[in-house]
Amino acid sequence: MKLYDFPPAANAQRVRVFLAEKGLEVPTVELNVRDGEQYKEPFASMNPFNCVPFLELDDGTVIAESVSVCRYLEELHPEPSLFGRNAEERAIVDMWNRRIEIDGFMPILHAVRNHVPFFKGRVIPGTRSELPQLPPIVERGKDMLKVLLGRIDPKLAKSEFIAGPAISIADITGYFMMNMAKALEMDIEGPYPNVYRWHQALSERPSIQNL
Ligand SMILES: N[C@@H](CCC(=O)N[C@@H](CS)C(=O)NCC(=O)O)C(=O)O
């Protein structure tokens, strides 16, 4: 098995944090997505989404998508669980992970890609599209994140982690969502003190410190 990775890429870091939390090591191959290596062969044929991370199994099967890679590794190594230990926990973790990805991670990703000059000419991940950066997408992304944080903050007032008393994939997704929000200079500490505390605590974990 080989993990195709690029150390500065947030989605690749999601998988690396997951591996560290589980105490797993997987051989990695670095693919420089800034220089466009993902568009060259054999990588373009291996992963039609032209992104990192992706996992190549020994028989050549490729699994792209950070959460799908993590889910596969969880099946092979169930302990410690980051997707839930029974039907109820798995549903709760999945619910929060999906809501974070759909309502916060994706909107804020598009906000960043439409705001930060570095992403000019690459507003859609995994494409070389010349589509222009659009300021309304930035504002809408921030608005959507605020709605989500308004729902997560009361939850984190009562719970150390998003889906319950133990860290899960939902916290990893949420951690990287909040990192992206930093690029948009949003005030988090004032309106969402529990989100702020949770994000600070996660940033001190060895899995994140050692990225
Ligand atoms: N939904 C995908 C997103 C993957 C993704 O967007 N990866 C970025 C790095 S953070 C990438 O490889 N981008 C290359 C590009 O935009 O050309 C996942 O979770 O794995």
The ligand as an SDF file (V2000), in Angstrom:
LIG
                    3D

 20 19  0  0  0  0  0  0  0  0999 V2000
  -12.2060   16.1150   -1.3270 N   0  0  0  0  0  0  0  0  0  0  0  0
  -10.8280   15.7760   -1.5550 C   0  0  0  0  0  0  0  0  0  0  0  0
  -10.0670   17.0620   -1.8180 C   0  0  0  0  0  0  0  0  0  0  0  0
   -8.6540   16.8340   -2.2610 C   0  0  0  0  0  0  0  0  0  0  0  0
   -7.9750   18.1480   -2.5900 C   0  0  0  0  0  0  0  0  0  0  0  0
   -8.6150   19.1660   -2.9160 O   0  0  0  0  0  0  0  0  0  0  0  0
   -6.6290   18.1290   -2.5230 N   0  0  0  0  0  0  0  0  0  0  0  0
   -5.8590   19.3000   -2.8490 C   0  0  0  0  0  0  0  0  0  0  0  0
   -4.7400   19.5170   -1.8360 C   0  0  0  0  0  0  0  0  0  0  0  0
   -5.3630   20.0580   -0.2980 S   0  0  0  0  0  0  0  0  0  0  0  0
   -5.1690   19.0890   -4.1850 C   0  0  0  0  0  0  0  0  0  0  0  0
   -4.5600   18.0680   -4.3980 O   0  0  0  0  0  0  0  0  0  0  0  0
   -5.2630   20.0730   -5.0580 N   0  0  0  0  0  0  0  0  0  0  0  0
   -4.5940   20.0300   -6.3080 C   0  0  0  0  0  0  0  0  0  0  0  0
   -5.1130   21.0910   -7.2400 C   0  0  0  0  0  0  0  0  0  0  0  0
   -6.0410   21.8170   -6.8670 O   0  0  0  0  0  0  0  0  0  0  0  0
   -4.6000   21.1340   -8.3330 O   0  0  0  0  0  0  0  0  0  0  0  0
  -10.2720   15.0050   -0.3570 C   0  0  0  0  0  0  0  0  0  0  0  0
  -10.8520   15.1150    0.7450 O   0  0  0  0  0  0  0  0  0  0  0  0
   -9.2990   14.2650   -0.4870 O   0  0  0  0  0  0  0  0  0  0  0  0
  1  2  1  0
  2  3  1  0
  2 18  1  0
  3  4  1  0
  4  5  1  0
  5  6  2  0
  5  7  1  0
  7  8  1  0
  8  9  1  0
  8 11  1  0
  9 10  1  0
 11 12  2  0
 11 13  1  0
 13 14  1  0
 14 15  1  0
 15 16  2  0
 15 17  1  0
 18 19  2  0
 18 20  1  0
M  END
$$$$
